[in-house]
């Protein structure tokens, strides 16, 4: 009887609410009630967490163990008013990827150990911690403790292992503590109002440093701090010409507090590749710096382009050219086949360096290149043990040409955070154990290496299909035409003079496995898009598909789409943000993204297609394109071929992980050719004779 009355109530209200919403309220109504009453029911918690990757519940001051279990299923959880938790709840909530507990003023040692499993944790309410808690919290990659007003030497020693650390509550600090904290890559000490020269020398080793509490600074301190890549000094209201000159030597500078600036300082700061952040009161100065810098950067790009062309053509580089190119942030020299030890030392100043043509190097060159943060050496087919030890200091290392290695080399390379070894056809148990020690989930993870090893152990010859049609691949003819590619300042007119056949769906796991004999995807499902495939993997799939008997007989050639072809096919005659219009609320009808994916991929073709019959052009997985990642042309072009060279390739379309705004028709992403992420996939184009 009660259910009948409730159903009648739904009909009377025009079916605007579901039965569940009628009983328990909408998400907004539940949030308002929790904020008012400070408590939540299990059912309300389930409703708030349903189909959401990020949840914030204001006003909630306490939870039960059952509610903690429900809330632990989201990816990011913010409980700003929760004042206490039990040890069991801390253990349950440790399953969350990102956790914000702003009102906790104290935690137990057991809770600290449990919470150390969270990927990102903010505990701004903590005013003190024990040595044991500091040791537990040291396992974080990113940790914010702005409420701490004092800290012991032992705690500093523990927290120095954190990748990014916020200690804004500290108003004073010893020289020994600063020396330990200099090991942190990203450090915020905005509570400090002054530092010593010795502390400035120590802090110069930090990669990203915030010292917004400083209101004055000496020339010697600026000279030391100028070595920091990203430096924030927003508390300074003025600087000297000498300080401006030192600050302009490189990196990113935040100087929002400056109220006056001289012409000499404008000239100095305009030399920065990344513009300094100045306050609104300094718009005139910002404009002057921008104008000078824009002209300088244009000249710099033009000169560098000419140098790169000459180097790639000749295969060699002069010391002067190396010095000039070393000022670049991203540098790719695919034509360079040899370098001297001195040139290697010079090029080691580049942050992202790709030397595709280098087939050998000396031990000294390896030691020099180990200073590069992101290094790609695809031409190397072998390295020495000493070179492996040197290269272990690189943050992101790409060695796809390496076809074998020793156990000692594997042990050395295990220290690299992000490592690509796509050329390996077999690895030993010992090498697998070594290489799996220091990987993170968002890149080439430990799971990927384990999967690779298992695949190698279980590898058996596969019986190839007769044709692409035999494995269910479908293609739609995309007509020739003209469209506006990109958005905003990047928009330009492109004409494609030839029609082409585009894959109706992203390549599925079943299709990929039938051709390649392996499936590394995290989210298993025969009809789900294959993921954790690199650009190199995708190109090899196309090559093998083209070699199938029926395809070869027909003269069919399969390849990745160009970036232009991809966007043209995605837009399907539209000029809006998405192929279905500008309204983000309609996204769920056409694609899988962060709000509806449940943190995983889904079978291809389960949403609506665009106007040209192509499915999943928005979301599910990012799709590799043939092109190198580079600047788009500024004017109208016909049948563009993309950038001539580069170190990264283009991906399009967004994924299950991304917000709708990242999945627009014009959005682009770049990835190393060897990147195998769990949101990377592809679709193919059929070229006919």
C-alpha positions as CSV (number, residue, x, y, z in Angstrom):
1,X,0.0,0.0,0.0
2,X,2.8,2.4,0.9
3,X,4.7,1.6,-2.3
4,X,1.5,2.3,-4.3
5,X,1.1,5.7,-2.7
6,X,4.7,6.5,-3.4
7,X,4.3,5.6,-7.0
8,X,1.2,7.8,-7.2
9,X,3.3,10.6,-5.7
10,X,5.9,10.2,-8.5
11,X,3.1,10.4,-11.1
12,X,1.6,13.4,-9.5
13,X,4.9,15.3,-9.5
14,X,5.3,14.7,-13.2
15,X,7.9,11.9,-12.9
16,X,10.5,14.6,-12.3
17,X,12.0,12.5,-9.5
18,X,12.9,8.8,-9.3
19,X,11.3,6.6,-6.6
20,X,14.6,6.6,-4.8
21,X,14.8,10.4,-4.9
22,X,11.3,10.7,-3.7
23,X,12.1,8.6,-0.7
24,X,15.6,9.9,0.2
25,X,15.9,13.2,-1.7
26,X,18.2,14.3,-4.6
27,X,21.9,14.5,-4.2
28,X,21.6,18.3,-3.6
29,X,18.8,17.8,-1.0
30,X,20.9,15.1,0.8
31,X,23.9,17.4,0.8
32,X,21.9,20.3,2.3
33,X,20.4,18.0,5.0
34,X,23.9,16.6,6.0
35,X,25.3,20.1,6.1
36,X,22.5,21.2,8.5
37,X,22.4,18.1,10.7
38,X,26.0,16.9,10.6
39,X,25.0,13.2,10.1
40,X,24.4,11.0,7.1
41,X,22.6,7.6,6.6
42,X,24.1,4.7,4.8
43,X,21.6,5.1,1.9
44,X,22.4,8.8,1.6
45,X,26.1,8.0,1.5
46,X,25.5,5.5,-1.3
47,X,23.4,8.0,-3.3
48,X,26.1,10.7,-3.0
49,X,28.9,8.3,-4.1
50,X,27.0,6.8,-7.0
51,X,28.4,7.4,-10.5
52,X,30.9,10.0,-9.1
53,X,34.7,9.8,-8.9
54,X,35.0,12.8,-6.6
55,X,32.8,13.5,-3.5
56,X,32.8,16.4,-1.0
57,X,30.4,16.3,1.9
58,X,30.3,19.5,4.0
59,X,29.0,19.5,7.6
60,X,29.5,15.8,8.2
61,X,31.2,15.6,11.7
62,X,31.2,11.8,12.2
63,X,30.8,8.6,10.3
64,X,30.2,4.9,11.0
65,X,32.4,2.1,9.8
66,X,29.8,1.1,7.3
67,X,29.7,4.6,5.9
68,X,33.5,4.7,5.7
69,X,33.3,1.5,3.6
70,X,30.8,3.2,1.2
71,X,32.8,6.4,1.0
72,X,36.0,4.5,0.3
73,X,34.8,3.5,-3.2
74,X,35.2,7.0,-4.7
75,X,38.5,8.2,-6.1
76,X,38.7,11.5,-4.3
77,X,37.0,12.2,-1.0
78,X,36.8,15.5,0.9
79,X,35.3,15.5,4.4
80,X,36.2,19.0,5.5
81,X,34.3,18.9,8.8
82,X,35.1,15.4,10.1
83,X,36.7,15.9,13.5
84,X,37.7,12.4,14.4
85,X,38.0,8.9,12.9
86,X,38.7,5.4,14.4
87,X,41.7,3.3,13.6
88,X,39.4,1.0,11.6
89,X,37.9,3.9,9.6
90,X,41.4,5.1,8.8
91,X,42.2,1.7,7.4
92,X,39.0,1.6,5.3
93,X,39.5,5.2,4.0
94,X,43.1,4.3,2.9
95,X,41.6,2.8,-0.2
96,X,40.7,6.3,-1.5
97,X,43.1,7.8,-4.0
98,X,42.9,11.4,-2.7
99,X,41.7,12.2,0.9
100,X,41.1,15.6,2.4
101,X,40.5,15.7,6.2
102,X,40.8,19.4,7.1
103,X,39.3,19.3,10.6
104,X,41.3,16.4,12.1
105,X,43.6,18.0,14.7
106,X,45.3,14.8,15.8
107,X,45.7,11.2,14.6
108,X,47.1,8.0,16.2
109,X,50.3,6.3,15.0
110,X,48.1,3.4,13.7
111,X,45.9,5.9,11.7
112,X,49.0,7.5,10.3
113,X,50.3,4.1,9.1
114,X,46.9,3.3,7.5
115,X,46.6,6.7,5.8
116,X,50.1,6.4,4.4
117,X,48.5,4.1,1.7
118,X,46.5,7.1,0.2
119,X,48.0,8.6,-2.9
120,X,47.3,12.2,-2.0
121,X,46.5,13.3,1.6
122,X,45.8,16.7,3.1
123,X,45.7,17.1,6.9
124,X,45.9,20.9,7.4
125,X,44.4,20.7,10.9
126,X,47.2,18.7,12.4
127,X,49.3,20.9,14.7
128,X,51.7,18.3,15.8
129,X,52.9,14.8,14.9
130,X,55.0,12.1,16.5
131,X,58.2,10.7,15.1
132,X,56.5,7.5,14.2
133,X,53.7,9.4,12.4
134,X,56.3,11.4,10.4
135,X,58.0,8.1,9.4
136,X,54.6,6.7,8.2
137,X,53.6,9.9,6.4
138,X,57.0,9.9,4.6
139,X,55.7,7.3,2.2
140,X,53.6,10.0,0.4
141,X,54.4,11.5,-2.9
142,X,52.4,14.6,-2.0
143,X,51.7,15.7,1.6
144,X,50.3,18.9,3.0
145,X,50.7,19.7,6.7
146,X,50.3,23.5,6.9
147,X,49.1,23.3,10.5
148,X,52.4,22.2,11.9
149,X,54.1,25.0,13.8
150,X,57.2,23.1,15.0
151,X,59.0,20.0,13.9
152,X,61.9,17.9,15.3
153,X,65.1,17.1,13.4
154,X,64.1,13.4,13.3
155,X,60.7,14.3,11.8
156,X,62.3,16.5,9.1
157,X,64.7,13.6,8.3
158,X,61.6,11.4,7.7
159,X,59.5,13.9,5.8
160,X,62.5,14.7,3.5
161,X,61.5,11.5,1.6
162,X,58.2,13.1,0.4
163,X,58.1,14.2,-3.2
164,X,56.0,17.4,-2.6
165,X,55.7,18.8,1.0
166,X,53.7,21.8,2.4
167,X,54.9,23.1,5.8
168,X,53.5,26.6,5.6
169,X,52.9,26.7,9.4
170,X,56.6,26.7,10.2
171,X,57.8,30.2,11.2
172,X,61.4,29.2,11.9
173,X,63.7,26.4,11.0
174,X,67.3,25.4,11.7
175,X,70.0,25.2,9.1
176,X,70.2,21.4,9.6
177,X,66.5,21.0,9.0
178,X,66.7,23.1,5.8
179,X,69.6,20.9,4.6
180,X,67.4,17.8,5.0
181,X,64.3,19.5,3.4
182,X,66.4,20.4,0.4
183,X,66.0,16.7,-0.7
184,X,62.3,17.4,-1.3
185,X,61.4,18.1,-5.0
186,X,58.5,20.5,-4.3
187,X,58.6,22.4,-1.0
188,X,56.4,25.1,0.4
189,X,57.6,27.2,3.4
190,X,55.4,30.2,3.1
191,X,55.5,30.8,6.9
192,X,59.1,31.8,6.9
193,X,59.6,35.6,7.0
194,X,63.4,35.4,6.7
195,X,66.2,32.9,5.9
196,X,69.9,32.8,6.3
197,X,72.4,32.7,3.4
198,X,73.3,29.1,4.4
199,X,69.6,28.2,4.2
200,X,69.3,29.8,0.8
201,X,72.3,27.8,-0.4
202,X,70.6,24.6,0.8
203,X,67.2,25.5,-0.7
204,X,68.8,26.0,-4.1
205,X,68.7,22.2,-4.6
206,X,64.8,22.2,-4.5
207,X,63.0,21.9,-7.8
208,X,59.9,23.9,-7.0
209,X,60.1,26.2,-4.0
210,X,57.5,28.6,-2.4
211,X,58.8,31.3,0.0
212,X,55.9,33.8,-0.2
213,X,56.5,34.9,3.4
214,X,59.8,36.6,2.6
215,X,59.5,40.4,2.4
216,X,63.1,41.1,1.8
217,X,66.1,39.1,0.4
218,X,69.8,39.7,-0.1
219,X,71.6,39.6,-3.4
220,X,73.5,36.5,-2.3
221,X,70.3,34.7,-1.4
222,X,68.8,35.5,-4.7
223,X,71.9,34.3,-6.5
224,X,71.5,30.9,-4.8
225,X,67.7,30.7,-5.2
226,X,68.0,31.5,-8.9
227,X,69.1,27.9,-9.4
228,X,65.6,26.7,-8.4
229,X,63.5,25.8,-11.5
230,X,60.2,27.1,-10.1
231,X,60.5,29.8,-7.5
232,X,57.7,31.8,-5.8
233,X,58.6,35.0,-4.0
234,X,55.2,36.7,-3.9
235,X,55.9,38.5,-0.7
236,X,58.6,40.8,-2.2
237,X,57.3,44.2,-3.1
238,X,60.6,45.3,-4.8
239,X,63.8,43.9,-6.1
240,X,67.2,45.3,-7.2
241,X,68.4,45.3,-10.8
242,X,71.0,42.7,-9.8
243,X,68.4,40.4,-8.3
244,X,66.2,40.7,-11.4
245,X,69.2,39.8,-13.5
246,X,69.9,36.7,-11.4
247,X,66.2,35.7,-11.4
248,X,66.1,35.9,-15.2
249,X,68.7,33.1,-15.6
250,X,66.0,30.5,-16.1
251,X,62.9,28.7,-14.8
252,X,59.5,30.0,-13.7
253,X,59.3,33.0,-11.3
254,X,56.3,34.1,-9.3
255,X,56.6,37.8,-8.2
256,X,53.0,38.8,-7.7
257,X,53.8,41.3,-4.9
258,X,56.0,43.6,-6.9
259,X,54.5,47.1,-6.9
260,X,57.3,48.8,-9.0
261,X,59.8,47.7,-11.5
262,X,62.5,49.5,-13.5
263,X,63.2,49.3,-17.2
264,X,66.4,47.4,-16.5
265,X,64.4,44.8,-14.5
266,X,61.9,44.6,-17.4
267,X,64.7,43.9,-19.8
268,X,66.1,41.2,-17.5
269,X,62.9,39.4,-16.7
270,X,61.9,39.4,-20.4
271,X,64.7,36.8,-20.9
272,X,62.7,34.2,-19.1
273,X,61.3,31.4,-21.3
274,X,58.3,31.1,-18.8
275,X,56.9,34.5,-18.0
276,X,57.1,35.8,-14.4
277,X,53.8,36.0,-12.6
278,X,53.2,39.7,-11.6
279,X,50.3,41.3,-9.7
280,X,47.4,43.1,-11.4
281,X,49.0,46.4,-10.2
282,X,51.9,45.6,-12.5
283,X,50.0,45.1,-15.7
284,X,52.1,47.8,-17.4
285,X,55.3,46.0,-16.5
286,X,53.8,42.6,-17.4
287,X,52.9,44.0,-20.8
288,X,56.3,45.4,-21.4
289,X,57.9,42.1,-20.4
290,X,55.5,40.2,-22.6
291,X,56.2,42.4,-25.7
292,X,60.0,42.1,-25.3
293,X,59.8,38.4,-24.5
294,X,57.5,37.6,-27.4
295,X,59.9,39.1,-29.9
296,X,62.8,37.4,-28.2
297,X,61.2,34.0,-28.2
298,X,60.1,34.3,-31.8
299,X,63.7,35.1,-32.8
300,X,64.9,32.3,-30.6
301,X,62.5,29.8,-32.1
302,X,63.4,30.8,-35.6
303,X,67.1,30.5,-35.0
304,X,66.7,27.2,-33.2
305,X,64.6,25.8,-36.1
306,X,67.4,26.6,-38.5
307,X,70.0,25.0,-36.2
308,X,67.9,21.9,-35.8
309,X,67.4,21.5,-39.5
310,X,71.1,21.9,-40.1
311,X,72.0,19.4,-37.4
312,X,69.4,16.8,-38.5
313,X,70.6,17.1,-42.1
314,X,74.4,16.8,-41.4
315,X,74.1,14.3,-38.5
316,X,76.6,16.3,-36.4
317,X,76.5,19.3,-34.2
318,X,79.1,22.0,-33.3
319,X,79.8,23.1,-29.7
320,X,78.3,26.5,-30.4
321,X,75.1,24.9,-31.8
322,X,74.8,22.6,-28.8
323,X,75.2,25.6,-26.4
324,X,72.5,27.5,-28.2
325,X,70.0,24.5,-28.3
326,X,70.7,23.7,-24.6
327,X,68.4,26.6,-23.6
328,X,65.4,24.7,-25.0
329,X,63.0,23.0,-22.6
330,X,62.0,20.3,-25.3
331,X,64.6,19.3,-27.8
332,X,64.4,16.5,-30.4
333,X,67.4,15.9,-32.8
334,X,66.5,12.7,-34.6
335,X,69.2,13.2,-37.3
336,X,72.1,13.6,-34.9
337,X,74.2,10.4,-35.0
338,X,77.2,11.3,-32.8
339,X,78.2,13.8,-30.1
340,X,81.3,14.6,-28.2
341,X,81.6,14.3,-24.4
342,X,81.6,18.1,-24.2
343,X,78.4,18.3,-26.3
344,X,76.7,15.7,-24.1
345,X,77.5,17.8,-21.1
346,X,76.1,20.9,-22.8
347,X,72.9,19.2,-23.9
348,X,72.3,17.8,-20.4
349,X,70.8,21.2,-19.5
350,X,67.7,20.4,-21.6
351,X,64.8,19.1,-19.6
352,X,63.2,16.9,-22.3
353,X,65.8,15.5,-24.7
354,X,65.4,13.0,-27.5
355,X,68.4,11.8,-29.5
356,X,66.8,9.2,-31.8
357,X,69.8,8.8,-34.1
358,X,72.4,8.1,-31.4
359,X,73.4,4.4,-31.7
360,X,76.3,4.5,-29.2
361,X,77.7,6.6,-26.4
362,X,80.6,6.7,-24.1
363,X,80.4,6.2,-20.3
364,X,81.3,9.9,-19.8
365,X,78.4,10.9,-22.1
366,X,76.0,8.6,-20.1
367,X,77.2,10.4,-16.9
368,X,76.4,13.8,-18.5
369,X,73.1,12.8,-19.9
370,X,72.0,11.4,-16.6
371,X,71.2,15.0,-15.5
372,X,68.4,15.2,-18.1
373,X,64.9,14.8,-16.5
374,X,63.2,13.2,-19.5
375,X,65.6,11.4,-21.8
376,X,64.8,9.3,-24.9
377,X,67.5,7.3,-26.6
378,X,65.7,4.9,-29.0
379,X,68.7,4.3,-31.2
380,X,70.7,2.5,-28.5
381,X,70.5,-1.3,-28.8
382,X,72.9,-2.0,-26.0
383,X,74.5,-0.3,-23.0
384,X,77.3,-1.1,-20.5
385,X,76.7,-1.8,-16.8
386,X,78.4,1.5,-16.0
387,X,76.1,3.4,-18.4
388,X,73.0,1.8,-16.9
389,X,74.1,2.9,-13.4
390,X,74.6,6.5,-14.7
391,X,71.2,6.5,-16.5
392,X,69.5,5.3,-13.4
393,X,69.5,8.9,-12.2
394,X,67.2,10.1,-15.0
395,X,63.6,10.7,-14.0
396,X,61.9,9.5,-17.3
397,X,64.0,7.2,-19.5
398,X,63.0,5.8,-22.8
399,X,65.3,3.0,-24.2
400,X,62.9,1.2,-26.7
401,X,65.8,-0.1,-28.8
402,X,67.3,-2.1,-26.0
403,X,66.7,-5.8,-26.9
404,X,68.6,-7.4,-24.0
405,X,70.2,-6.5,-20.7
406,X,72.1,-8.0,-17.8
407,X,70.7,-8.6,-14.3
408,X,73.0,-5.9,-13.1
409,X,71.6,-3.4,-15.6
410,X,68.1,-4.3,-14.6
411,X,69.0,-3.6,-11.0
412,X,70.4,-0.2,-11.9
413,X,67.5,0.8,-14.1
414,X,65.0,-0.2,-11.4
415,X,65.9,3.2,-9.8
416,X,64.3,5.1,-12.7
417,X,60.8,6.3,-11.8
418,X,59.4,6.1,-15.4
419,X,61.1,3.6,-17.6
420,X,60.3,2.4,-21.1
421,X,61.9,-0.8,-22.4
422,X,59.6,-1.7,-25.2
423,X,62.3,-3.5,-27.2
424,X,62.8,-6.3,-24.7
425,X,61.4,-9.6,-26.0
426,X,62.3,-11.6,-22.8
427,X,63.3,-10.9,-19.2
428,X,64.4,-13.1,-16.5
429,X,62.6,-13.6,-13.1
430,X,65.4,-11.7,-11.5
431,X,65.1,-8.8,-13.9
432,X,61.3,-8.6,-13.5
433,X,61.7,-8.5,-9.7
434,X,64.3,-5.7,-10.0
435,X,62.4,-3.6,-12.6
436,X,59.1,-3.7,-10.7
437,X,60.4,-2.0,-7.6
438,X,59.9,1.7,-8.3
439,X,57.0,2.2,-10.7
440,X,53.9,4.3,-10.3
441,X,50.4,3.4,-11.5
442,X,50.0,6.4,-13.8
443,X,53.0,5.6,-16.1
444,X,54.7,2.4,-17.1
445,X,53.7,0.7,-13.8
446,X,54.9,-2.3,-11.9
447,X,51.7,-4.1,-13.1
448,X,52.6,-3.5,-16.7
449,X,56.0,-5.1,-16.2
450,X,54.5,-8.1,-14.4
451,X,51.9,-8.4,-17.2
452,X,54.7,-8.3,-19.7
453,X,56.7,-11.0,-17.9
454,X,53.6,-13.2,-17.6
455,X,52.9,-12.7,-21.3
456,X,56.4,-13.7,-22.2
457,X,56.2,-16.8,-20.0
458,X,52.8,-17.8,-21.4
459,X,53.5,-16.7,-25.0
460,X,52.4,-19.1,-27.6
461,X,52.2,-18.7,-31.4
462,X,48.9,-17.2,-32.4
463,X,46.8,-18.3,-35.4
464,X,46.4,-15.1,-37.4
465,X,42.9,-14.2,-38.8
466,X,42.4,-14.1,-42.6
467,X,41.3,-10.5,-42.7
468,X,40.3,-7.4,-40.7
469,X,36.7,-8.2,-41.5
470,X,37.1,-11.7,-39.9
471,X,37.8,-10.1,-36.5
472,X,34.8,-7.7,-36.8
473,X,36.5,-4.5,-37.8
474,X,34.2,-2.0,-39.6
475,X,35.0,1.2,-41.5
476,X,33.0,4.2,-42.6
477,X,33.9,6.4,-45.6
478,X,34.7,9.9,-44.5
479,X,34.1,12.5,-47.3
480,X,36.7,15.1,-48.4
481,X,36.0,18.6,-47.2
482,X,37.0,21.8,-45.5
483,X,36.7,22.5,-41.8
484,X,38.0,24.7,-38.9
485,X,40.5,22.8,-36.9
486,X,41.4,23.7,-33.3
487,X,39.8,26.3,-31.1
488,X,40.5,29.9,-30.0
489,X,43.9,31.2,-31.1
490,X,44.8,27.8,-32.5
491,X,41.8,27.7,-34.9
492,X,42.7,27.5,-38.6
493,X,41.1,26.3,-41.8
494,X,42.1,22.9,-43.2
495,X,41.1,21.2,-46.5
496,X,41.3,17.5,-47.0
497,X,41.1,16.7,-50.7
498,X,40.7,12.9,-50.4
499,X,38.1,10.8,-48.7
500,X,39.3,8.1,-46.3
501,X,37.9,5.1,-44.3
502,X,37.9,5.5,-40.5
503,X,37.4,2.7,-38.0
504,X,33.8,2.8,-36.7
505,X,35.1,1.7,-33.3
506,X,38.2,1.9,-31.2
507,X,40.3,-1.3,-31.6
508,X,39.0,-3.9,-29.1
509,X,40.9,-6.2,-26.8
510,X,39.7,-9.2,-28.8
511,X,40.8,-7.8,-32.1
512,X,44.2,-6.7,-30.7
513,X,44.9,-10.1,-29.1
514,X,44.0,-12.0,-32.3
515,X,46.6,-10.0,-34.2
516,X,49.3,-9.3,-31.6
517,X,48.9,-12.4,-29.4
518,X,48.9,-10.3,-26.2
519,X,46.5,-8.1,-24.2
520,X,48.0,-5.9,-21.5
521,X,44.7,-4.0,-20.8
522,X,43.8,-3.4,-17.1
523,X,40.1,-3.4,-17.6
524,X,39.5,-6.8,-19.2
525,X,36.7,-7.3,-21.7
526,X,36.7,-8.7,-25.2
527,X,34.7,-5.8,-26.6
528,X,36.3,-3.1,-24.4
529,X,38.9,-0.9,-26.2
530,X,42.4,-2.2,-25.9
531,X,44.5,0.0,-23.6
532,X,48.0,0.2,-22.2
533,X,49.2,0.3,-25.8
534,X,52.0,2.6,-26.9
535,X,52.2,4.4,-30.2
536,X,54.8,1.8,-31.2
537,X,52.4,-1.0,-30.4
538,X,49.6,0.7,-32.4
539,X,51.8,1.1,-35.5
540,X,52.9,-2.5,-35.2
541,X,49.3,-3.6,-35.0
542,X,48.6,-1.7,-38.3
543,X,51.6,-3.3,-40.0
544,X,50.6,-6.8,-39.0
545,X,46.9,-6.1,-40.0
546,X,48.1,-5.0,-43.4
547,X,50.1,-8.2,-43.8
548,X,47.1,-10.5,-43.4
549,X,46.6,-12.6,-46.5
550,X,43.3,-11.1,-47.7
551,X,44.3,-7.5,-46.9
552,X,47.6,-7.9,-48.7
553,X,45.9,-9.4,-51.7
554,X,43.5,-6.4,-51.8
555,X,46.3,-3.9,-51.5
556,X,44.9,-2.6,-48.2
557,X,47.1,-0.7,-45.9
558,X,46.1,0.1,-42.3
559,X,47.6,3.0,-40.4
560,X,46.8,5.4,-37.6
561,X,44.8,8.5,-38.6
562,X,46.6,11.8,-38.9
563,X,45.6,14.4,-36.3
564,X,43.8,16.4,-39.0
565,X,41.8,13.3,-40.1
566,X,40.9,12.4,-36.5
567,X,39.5,15.9,-35.7
568,X,37.7,16.1,-39.0
569,X,36.1,12.7,-38.5
570,X,35.2,13.6,-34.9
571,X,33.5,16.9,-35.7
572,X,31.5,15.2,-38.5
573,X,30.5,18.6,-40.0
574,X,30.1,20.4,-36.7
575,X,32.0,23.5,-35.4
576,X,30.8,23.1,-31.7
577,X,32.9,21.9,-28.7
578,X,31.7,18.4,-29.2
579,X,30.3,16.5,-32.2
580,X,26.9,16.6,-30.5
581,X,26.9,20.4,-29.7
582,X,28.1,22.6,-26.8
583,X,26.0,21.2,-24.0
584,X,28.1,19.1,-21.6
585,X,25.0,17.7,-20.0
586,X,24.5,15.6,-23.1
587,X,28.0,14.0,-22.9
588,X,26.7,10.9,-21.1
589,X,24.7,10.0,-24.2
590,X,27.8,9.9,-26.5
591,X,30.7,8.9,-24.4
592,X,32.3,7.4,-21.2
593,X,34.1,10.0,-19.0
594,X,34.9,10.6,-15.4
595,X,31.3,11.2,-14.3
596,X,29.8,8.0,-15.7
597,X,32.6,5.5,-16.4
598,X,32.9,4.1,-12.9
599,X,36.7,4.5,-13.2
600,X,37.0,2.0,-16.1
601,X,36.5,1.5,-19.8
602,X,33.3,0.1,-21.4
603,X,32.5,-1.9,-24.5
604,X,32.9,0.0,-27.7
605,X,29.8,1.3,-29.4
606,X,27.6,1.2,-26.3
607,X,26.9,5.0,-26.6
608,X,25.5,7.0,-29.5
609,X,27.7,7.7,-32.6
610,X,28.4,11.0,-34.2
611,X,26.7,12.2,-37.4
612,X,29.2,10.1,-39.5
613,X,28.5,6.9,-37.6
614,X,31.7,6.8,-35.5
615,X,31.5,5.7,-31.9
616,X,33.4,6.8,-28.8
617,X,35.1,9.7,-30.4
618,X,34.7,11.4,-27.0
619,X,36.0,9.5,-24.0
620,X,36.6,5.8,-23.3
621,X,40.3,5.9,-24.2
622,X,42.7,8.5,-25.7
623,X,43.4,7.6,-29.3
624,X,46.9,7.7,-30.8
625,X,47.4,9.6,-34.0
626,X,50.2,9.2,-36.6
627,X,51.6,12.8,-36.2
628,X,54.4,14.1,-34.0
629,X,53.1,16.6,-31.5
630,X,53.9,20.1,-32.7
631,X,52.5,23.6,-33.3
632,X,49.6,23.9,-35.7
633,X,49.9,26.2,-38.8
634,X,48.6,29.7,-38.4
635,X,46.9,30.0,-41.8
636,X,44.8,27.9,-44.2
637,X,46.4,24.6,-45.2
638,X,45.6,21.7,-47.5
639,X,46.3,18.0,-46.6
640,X,48.7,18.9,-43.8
641,X,51.2,16.2,-42.8
642,X,51.8,17.3,-39.2
643,X,55.2,18.2,-37.6
644,X,58.2,16.9,-39.4
645,X,59.9,15.6,-36.2
646,X,59.4,15.5,-32.5
647,X,59.8,13.5,-29.3
648,X,56.1,12.9,-28.6
649,X,53.1,11.8,-30.6
650,X,49.5,13.2,-30.5
651,X,46.6,11.6,-28.8
652,X,43.0,12.7,-29.2
653,X,39.5,12.3,-27.7
654,X,39.9,12.1,-23.9
655,X,39.1,9.0,-21.8
656,X,37.2,7.3,-19.0
657,X,39.4,9.2,-16.5
658,X,38.9,12.7,-17.8
659,X,36.3,15.5,-17.3
660,X,34.1,16.4,-20.2
661,X,36.0,19.6,-20.8
662,X,39.1,17.5,-21.7
663,X,37.3,15.4,-24.2
664,X,36.3,18.2,-26.7
665,X,36.8,17.7,-30.4
666,X,39.8,20.1,-30.4
667,X,41.6,18.8,-27.3
668,X,45.0,17.2,-27.7
669,X,47.5,15.3,-25.6
670,X,51.1,14.3,-26.2
671,X,52.8,11.1,-25.2
672,X,56.2,9.4,-25.6
673,X,56.1,6.8,-28.4
674,X,56.6,4.2,-25.7
675,X,53.9,5.4,-23.3
676,X,51.5,2.6,-22.2
677,X,48.9,4.2,-20.0
678,X,45.7,2.6,-18.9
679,X,43.7,5.3,-20.7
680,X,45.6,5.1,-24.1
681,X,44.1,3.2,-27.0
682,X,43.6,3.7,-30.8
683,X,41.5,3.3,-33.9
684,X,42.8,2.7,-37.4
685,X,42.3,4.1,-40.9
686,X,42.1,2.0,-44.0
687,X,44.1,3.3,-47.0
688,X,42.8,1.8,-50.3
689,X,44.9,1.4,-53.5
